Amino acid sequence: MRKRFVMLGILLMLVTVLTSCTANGGWIMLSSSSTDNGWTLTAKSADTGESHFADLDDAALAAFQVKSTSSTGKSFLTITQGDTEISIDISGEFDENIDMSGFEPGQIKFHLNFEKANDVDVAISW
């Protein structure tokens, strides 16, 4: 009987740990960092979104590039400034300079959205 309670306790602890890993926005093993000229994000598993804001000048807009890899699922990048918005499917292997001619120098919002994506690695540079 005691052995059964110990096993039940271990099982409940495992469920609690797994639930807390996925309940925090759908990330497992998330790493995100930003610098003056870029934003990177990696995750073992992702089923949610993450946003970042940056002030870009003309040179940064001209140099805007996205590199992304994911083994499964869908990955999207949405770039917004005022009424201007573009959405790009960056699933799988993606490595492109992005045409930012519709955007003005100033603050721009970047939103990454993931749908059951695994082994995610995104590097956005400007």
Buried (B, 14 or more C-beta within 10 A) or exposed (E): EEEEEEEEEEEEEEEEEEEEBEEEEBBBEBEBEBEEEBBBBBBBBBBBBBEBEBEBEEEBBEBBEBBBBBEEBBBBBBBBBEEEEBEBEBBBEBEEEBEBEEBEEEEBBBBBBBBEBBBBBBBBBB
